[in-house]
Amino acid sequence: MNKQGNNEHPPAQVRLTPEELHRYRRQTLLATLGEGGQKGLKGARVLIVGVGGLGSPASVYLAAAGVGTIGLVDFDVVELSNLQRQTLYGTSDVGLSKMDVASKRLRTLNPHVSIHTHEVRLSEDNAARILGEYDIVIDGVDNFPARYLINDTCVQLGTPYIHGSVSRFEGQATVFDAVRGPCYRCLFPDPPPGSLAPPSAEVGIIGTVPGIIGTIEASEAIKLIIGAGNPLIGRLLVFDMLEMKFREVAIEKNPACPVCGKG
């Protein structure tokens, strides 16, 4: 797969077994995807940073769809309070490594998918090395320093970055691709004050919201891989669960952006 996605010219070495053709038949029936798109999915490499409320549904749907290589970055253990929204894990997993549980669960779901685990905290020392192994990066983190690090590294690498965030009864998602549109720093040049963006551990979150936003992130990754549809580049999708409404906010590329601007 190239970074823009292409379902017409999948890597020549990618082949689908009879079992895979049967497994993915409901997808390959779609003219927009077809067998060529399925080969594109199998040849793709997607990294999910943070395998919690957002990363759980994103990883499940990407594995089910047949994305060939899925990378997971997380360093936490499963906690009881995670289970209300982090659907990869169960009560018997409390206290265990998220990487161990998630990788086993995803391999059970689809043994044709290769799961690569990175049981580390993403940092300036390892971000370029880890992110550089993948075609697309999905953000499942819950703090601004990690988002800025992912964004800045993806801009440097020329890698699309799918962003999601949630709080209370609301969530948002977009795709940052500095080659074709704005980056995260174009939207948020500086982190907002903590009083304006408290963590969900302080304000609460209803479990279905990260499920919806994480699924949207997986959907955007699939679109990028197969080169179909209109990705959320330059568009911030905002979801309000209580009103059951979506609205869209345009994001402009900032020519003076310190990361992706002309300077």
RAKAZI-V661451 format. One record per run of one state. SS is the DSSP state (~ for helix, > for strand, _ for the rest). FROM is the first residue (numbers start at 1). TO is the last residue. If there is no record, write none. Layout:
# RAKAZI-V661451
SS/FROM/TO
SS/FROM/TO
This chain:
# RAKAZI-V661451
_/1/17
~/18/23
_/24/24
~/25/28
_/29/33
~/34/43
_/44/44
>/45/49
_/50/52
~/53/65
_/66/68
>/69/73
_/74/76
>/77/77
_/78/79
~/80/82
_/83/90
~/91/93
_/94/96
>/97/97
~/98/109
_/110/113
>/114/118
_/119/126
~/127/131
_/132/135
>/136/139
_/140/143
~/144/157
_/158/159
>/160/168
_/169/169
>/170/176
_/177/183
~/184/187
_/188/199
~/200/203
_/204/204
>/205/205
_/206/206
~/207/226
_/227/232
>/233/233
_/234/234
>/235/240
_/241/244
>/245/250
_/251/263
